[in-house]
């Protein structure tokens, strides 16, 4: 009896409000992996599908699937609007 193992991939998804409502989602570790949804939950589900699709295409093409490094930190950086001379 053989056991099957499934590899678990973990990626950071960035959700940005869309101009017409909903969210646009991008996955920096998977260039070109972008999707959108009408609300946050829809966008999250669409992101899962988009990531699965990107990984499937990479594997079909024989390309390496990028692995996001552990310890990624996402932080907002605020800059005061200053006049530069």
Helices and strands as residue ranges (DSSP letters): E 14-17, E 23-26, E 34-37, H 40-60
